[in-house]
Amino acid sequence: MTRQLRKLLAHRGGNIAITFALLLVPVITAVGMSLDYVRAYNVRTKMQADLDTALLAAVRSVGTLNDAAIEKRVKDWFAAQTDLTDSGYLLDDIDIDTSGQKISAMARVAVPTTLLKIADIKQVDVSVSSTVAGPGESFLNVYIVLDKSASMMLAATSAGQTAMLNTAGCAFACHVSEGSHTYKGKTYSTNYALAKAMGVQLRTDVALDAVEEVLDMIDRYDSSHNRIKIGLYSVGQTATEVLPPTFSTTDARKKLSDNSAGLNSATSAAATYFDYSLTALKKMVGTAGDGRTASAPLKLVLMLTDGVQSERNWVHQTSSGIRFPTAVDSLRKATTPLNPLWCDDVKNLDASFGVLYTEYLPMTYDWGYNVTVGEKMSTSVFASVWGGTIKSAYKSKPRQEYIPVALEECASSSDLFIQADSSSEIEAGLSKLFQQYVAKVRLTN
């Protein structure tokens, strides 16, 4: 009996099974920990994004809704973003700071385990927190840039264009002498003088109305005038700083109405060179900050333009003497959309670049349009001289159709690009760009 017991104890045949049985629980626990914690991490990542989205949406209502309504909006947005298959989400600790325009909240969920249940771990607790604040609490410089090209002197409405065509034979209110025109018994030597006498509103006039809208909004957003500065600029042969950034919207309004400031329709530029202008503007804007201090403001550039790189001289079929001194045909080929790469001069400053395209509507009845903007992109020097890359789908299309493509690429993002083809849209467009920027809140946590 003793000999048989020794033999049994010395037998090794069942070691593998015994060892496997002993190791099975910790192995499953280790695998379960890996799988269940990865699952919990994924839930946490999504829940963080859901909470951020909910707060980003709701913070825009601070100042317009009471705290209870804002809290409900946070919960509604969070529920809308959250996958309905997930259960057990708790959203609490919602704190609303009306004066600071901040909202904070915490979300929790217990993620059920799978293999970890073997180790008697039935759930993994996950929590996230977030705080968002609108840029209304940040320091911000707004740089409004107006295109001063002759093409911005186009009558802003169909009625105005028809009136100009019938009286002057041209829809543009140019400052150069176009011959004498008679209106109500008086003679006018320029289309501009005629347009003013007829009360025709020009695209430049509408652009200034749009700027007034933004100034009104700044008055509302920063009633104490100690956070948002406004600067006024023009682009033509180069960029001109008409008004350095100032807290005074009153000073800005004075510049808009001052003929000598060069922003209104009393003047226009002989050429519009965005490559020169945007390089010059870069030095005037400077690098943007984080908005936390007055010395390091966020920066928003808003440009109103028809987006055409051009010189006036091709109309008169004379050499320009500016950049193309030899051939009129070169001027026509050089009348193209701007190269969006030029906008990088400003965007590389970490500034946001918004563009309002005052749409260059087709004017097939006009010979000048037909030999420039109405011509095909492939016949232009957009690539060979201006260094642009023409998208293949547009090579055989009119340059006019490529302008919004180039300008949207010029903007920092698609939501900071607006195309407006009427006076009412132009007026509403710039304020919409400003609103959309202000609505872009930043996460503080």
TAWOZI-V16169 format. One record per run of one state. SS is the DSSP state (H for helix, E for strand, - for the rest). FROM is the first residue (numbers start at 1). TO is the last residue. Records with the same first field share a line. If there is no record, write none. Layout:
# TAWOZI-V16169
SS=FROM-TO ; FROM-TO
This chain:
# TAWOZI-V16169
-=1-1 ; 11-14 ; 63-64 ; 66-66 ; 82-89 ; 98-101 ; 113-114 ; 120-122 ; 134-134 ; 138-139 ; 148-148 ; 156-157 ; 169-171 ; 173-176 ; 184-185 ; 199-201 ; 222-227 ; 236-238 ; 247-248 ; 258-258 ; 262-268 ; 270-270 ; 273-273 ; 286-293 ; 297-297 ; 306-307 ; 317-327 ; 335-335 ; 338-339 ; 348-351 ; 359-366 ; 371-375 ; 380-391 ; 395-397 ; 411-413 ; 421-422 ; 439-441 ; 444-445
H=2-10 ; 15-61 ; 67-81 ; 115-119 ; 135-137 ; 150-153 ; 158-168 ; 191-198 ; 203-221 ; 249-257 ; 259-261 ; 274-285 ; 294-296 ; 312-316 ; 328-334 ; 340-347 ; 367-370 ; 377-379 ; 392-394 ; 399-410 ; 414-416 ; 423-438
E=62-62 ; 65-65 ; 90-97 ; 102-112 ; 123-133 ; 140-147 ; 149-149 ; 154-155 ; 172-172 ; 177-183 ; 186-190 ; 202-202 ; 228-235 ; 239-246 ; 269-269 ; 271-272 ; 298-305 ; 308-311 ; 336-337 ; 352-358 ; 376-376 ; 398-398 ; 417-420 ; 442-443
